[in-house]
Amino acid sequence: MAANHNAKGVAVKVSLTGIIVNTLLTVFKFVAGIASASGAMVSDAVHSASDVFGGLIVIIGVRLAAKEPDHEHPYGHERFECVASLILSVALFLTGGAIGFGALQKIMAGTYLTFEIKGRLAAAAAIISILVKEAMFWYTRSNAKKVDSSALAAEAWHHRSDALSSVGALIGICGAKFGFPILEPIASIVICLLILKVAFDIFKDAIDRMVDHACDQELEDRLRQCALRIPGVLSVDLLRTRVFGSKIYVDIEISADSALSLSAAHAISDAVHGTIEREFPQVKHIMVHVNPKALSAGGNTVRY
């Protein structure tokens, strides 16, 4: 369970950092938007404020997922992290949809954003927002990969959606300044489609983790090869995997010489169990079944 608590600590630290950055960025962009009379920047500030909600969802989700197994949840609570991912994917859907809907309304009505730009403050605020949020995306994403956290990965894309929103605001500000205000809604539609694609991917991944979806073929091949390296393992007859939140359950059937004693066969099973759990920290539990295989002089085998 130490790995669970380490993952929780990393996720909470990263999410708290994101909450602080989003709060500061919200205040900065709101003040810059008011000072420069930029409606796009004020809207972008509201988007950053909504990301604070995403950080709180991640913290709640990973804290619940890290709870020890109990009588009512003997297999643990890892799927609470999937619930957090689902909530964040829905939030991303709504964010992308709102951006796209607003842009379509402006194009249909012909009411493109026109800004009374007062200096370069709004453009500077948008550029700073893009740089900060893109940095937060890579910081959060790298930590999500480190602890295999789907909720943290979803939060990383929330940061990038905010960066993309700022890109739209910057295009709108520059377009208005140079006489092409329609560039802002066009850019917003493209950004909307990108955000919706990411939201769908996060949603699908969370669903896969909740319905006992198998691991990818590459990981299963590595598990199989790991078992075959153990002395005494003649073959891997069956390998089943299922994703459980951020963890993996494995069922494996191996063959061993039927002439071995029960103690010797058990020792081989124990070696497979221990080696896989040691080399694959994402494996929460593995069930090893040993099939006897009789070796004949002609090389034929008999399964019992």
N, C-alpha and C positions, 0 to 999 in steps of 0.2 A: 504493500500500500504506500510505501515511501515514494514510489514513482508518481502515484496519483497526487500526493500532496505537493511534490515538486512541480508537477504540471499546473496544479491549481495556483501555486505561488507565482509562477511565471505569468500565467494568464491574468491574474489579478493585478500584478505590477504593471503589465503592459496596458491593461484596460484603464487603470487609474491614471497612467501617463497620458493616454488618449483623452480621458475626461478633462484633465487639466489643460491640455493643449487646445481642445475644442472650446472650452470655456473662454480662454484667453483670445482665441481666434474669433469667436463670436462677438465679443466686446469690441475687438479691433475693427472687424469688418462692419459692424453696425455703426460705429462712430465714423469710420471712413465713408460709409454710404450716405449718412446724414450730412456730413461736412461737404461732400462733393455732389450732393443731390442725385446720387446714383441709385435708382430703384433696383437695378440688378444686383448691386452690392448688398443692399439691405436684405433682399431675398436670399442671397448667398449666406448672409449671417444667420438667417433663420434655419437654413440647411445645416450649418455647423452646430447650431443649438440642438437640432434633432439628433445629431451624432452622439451627444452626451447620453441620450436615452439608450443608444446601442451599447455603449460602454457599460452601463449599469446592467443591461440584460446579460452580457457576457459574464460579468462578475457573479451575478446570481446563478447563472447556468453552471459555471465551473465549480462553484462552491457546493451546489447540490450534487453534481456529478461525482465529486470527490468524497462524498460521505461513505462511511464504511457500510458493508452489507449488513442487513438486519433481518429479523424474522419475516417481515413482509416483503423484503427485497433481497433474497438470498444471493442473487447474482450481481448485486451492486446497483448503482444509480447512474451509470455512465450515460444513459440515454437522455438524461436531463440536458446534457450539452447539445444533443440533437434538437431538442425543443427550442433551446436558445437560438440555434442556427435557423430553424424554421421561422421564428419570430423576426430575426434579422433579415431573412430573405424576403418576407412579406413587406417589411419596412423599406427594403430596397425597391421592390416592385412599386410600392406607393410613391417613393421618391422619383423613380424614373418615369412613372406614369404621370405624375404631377408636372414634371418638367416638360414632357412631350405634349400633354394636353394644353398647358399654358402657351407653348410655342405654336401649336396648331391654331389656337384661338386668335393669336396675334396675326398670323398669316391670313386666316380666313376673314378677319375683320379689317385687316389692313392697318391695324394700330400697332405698328412696330415701336419698340422702345426708342424713345428719343431722349437723350440726356443733355442736361445743361451742365457740361463738364466744367468744374471749377479746379483748374490745375490738373496735376497728374496723380492726385491722391488715390482716386478710385482704381486706376490702372495699376498703381504700385501695390495697393492692397490685394488686388486679384493675383498679381504675380507672387507676392509673399505667401498668399494662401495656397497657391498651386505647389510651390516649393515645400512648404511645411507639411501639407497633407500628403504629398507624394513620398516625402521622407517617412511620415508616419505609416504609410502603406507598406513600405519595404521593411521597416522596423517590426511592425505587427506581423507581417507575413512570414518573416524569417523565424520569429518566435513561435508562430503557429505551426510551422513545419517541424521545429525543434521538439515540441511536445505533442505533435499530432492532434491539434485542437481544431475541430471544425468550426466551433463558435468564434474562436480567435481569427480563423481564416476569413469568416464572414465579416468580422469587424474590420479586417484589413481592407476589404473591398468597400466597406462603408467610407473609409478614409479616402480611397481612390474616387468614389462617386462624388465626394465633396470637392476633390481636386478637379474632376471633370466639370462639375457645376461652376467652379471658378473660371475654368477655361471658357465656358459659355459666356460668363459675365464679362471676361476680358475681351472676347471677340465682339460682344455687344457694345462695350465701351469704346473700343477702337473703331468699330463700324460706324457708331454715331458720330464720332469725332471727324471721320473722313467722309461722311455722307452716305454710308451704306448700313443703316440700322437693321435691315432685313437679315444681315449676317447672324445676328444674335439668335432669332428663332430657328434659323436653319441649323446652326451649330447645336442648339438645344435639342432638336429632333435627333440628330446623330448621337448625341450624348445619351439621350433617353434610350435609344436602341441598345447601346453598349451596356447601360446599367441593367436593363431588362434581361439581357443575355446572361450577365453575371448572376443576377437574382435567380434565374432559372437553374443555373448550374449549382448554386448553393442549395437551393430547395431540393433538387434531385439528389445531391450528395447526402443531405440530411435524411431524406426518405430512405435511401439505400441503407444507411446506418441503422435505421429503425426497423427494417423488415428482414433482418438476417441475410443481407446481401453478401455474396461470396467475395473474398479478396481478389485482387487482380491476379492474372496468370503468372506474372513475374514473381510475385511474392510466394505464390503456391509452389512454383518451381524451386525457389530457394529453400522453402521448408522441406520439400521432398529430398533435395540434395543433402540438406543438413542431416536428415534421418538416415540416409544411405551411407553417410560417412561413419556411423557408429558401428564398431566391430560387432559382428553377430547378426546384423540386419541383412537379410537376404534380398528383400524387396519391399517396396511400399505398395500395398494392395489397394488401399483406399485413403484418400485425403479429402476431408471436408473442412471448409473454413466459413466463419460467419462474422461479420462486423457487428460489434455491440458497442454503440457510441464511439468512443475513441479507442476502444480495445478490440481484441480479436480472440475468438474461441476457435480451437482446432480439435478435430477428431481425426485420428490417424490409425490405420491398421497396417502392421508390419508383419513380415514373415520371418521366423527363426527356425533353426534346425529342430525337428520334432524329437530328436534324440536327447536334447538338452533337458536337464532337470528343471523343475518348476522354479527353483531359486535362481538358476542361471538365466532362464527366460525373463524372470522378473527383473533381474539386474540390467538386462538389455533394454527392457521397457523403461526402467528408471533413467537409464543413460539418455535415451531419446527424449524423455520428458524434460530432464534437467537441462540438456544441451539446447533444446529449442527455446525454452523459457529464458535461458541466459543470453542466447544470441539474438533473440527477437523480443525486446522489452515490451513491444506492443501486444504480445500474446499474454492475455490475462489467465487463461486456463487451457490445458491440453489434456485430452483423454487419449491414452495409448492402448490399443488392443493388439495382442500378439496372436498370430495364426501359426499353427505348426506346419512345417513344410518338410516332408520326408524326401531325403536325397537318395536316389537309386544310382546303381553303378552306370546305368545308361544315360544319366542326366535328367530323366523324367522326374516330375514332381507330383506329389499327391497332396491335395488340400483336404484337411479334416474339418 
